[in-house]
């Protein structure tokens, strides 16, 4: 009997170590996701006043750079595999990824910056993501929200309302258009999150589908029909936006976000990003010289508490 117990413990140990390693990688990728999303909003906020680049230009830079990075990976995979095997999914699923996390998210978000202050992005895009993801997960996966996650969502909601109280005072109808577009961007990403979870998409394959698919769909339309201001924009801004949007906001962000999704599931992963509005508010003090209000600080505390309540068990 002793020998049997010893054998069972020995056999289980690698599985325990493997789970701990997965959780550690998931946590590291979650930190990277928050950092990249925070940087995306801060960079957009810092350059919003220049109006040098149109939303159509930003989307083109985003997809062109991302495709330039991931297309060689796809071509290398195609040497020994079929197209769908190289993608790791059917072309129909790749189209969903490209339209939601690619074209939909980017075009809604960049267009929203034209109508609403960029500060609204910090509250509405990552802040609304846990709720839109929970709704889409319920509709697609029939995933129910348990008591612990309901508590977490309630705290996040209270924190977002507190954080956004001062931001949304006195908004006009033009800003409301931008706010609606920010919510559309959040919902587009939520659809990707839920289907990536449902289809068990792996990080590299999801990034290839998003980068190359969005470039294939968008760039010809941009070059032939859409307004452009990229030729008149400062070169440093074109290079900087292209590098960050394509390399960090698309390639690295999709890889690490999908890896977090594999570890924690759709709803918990979305709850992790709810801390982004607070990190934006904190970093805006030294980076942009914007003061941190008491409401923003209280909102950050509530959102952090909600995130911890919803994620701390590390169960799928």
Buried (B, 14 or more C-beta within 10 A) or exposed (E): EEEEEEEEEEEEEEEEEEEEEBEEBBBEBBEBBBBBBBBBBBBBBEBBEEEBBBBBBBBBBBBBBBBBBBBEBBEEBEEEEEEEEBBBBEEEBBBBBBBBBBBBBBBBBBBBBBBBBBBBBBBBBBBBBBBBBBBBBBEBBEBEBEEBBBBBBBBBBBBBBBBBBBBBEEBEEEBBBBBBBBBBBBBBBBBBBBBBBBBEBBBBBBBBBBBBBBBBBBBEEBEEEBEBEBEEBEEEBBEBBBEBBBBBBBBBBBBBBBBBBBBBBBBBBBBBBBBBBBBBBBBBEEBEEBEBBEBBBBBBBBBBBBBEBBBEEBEE
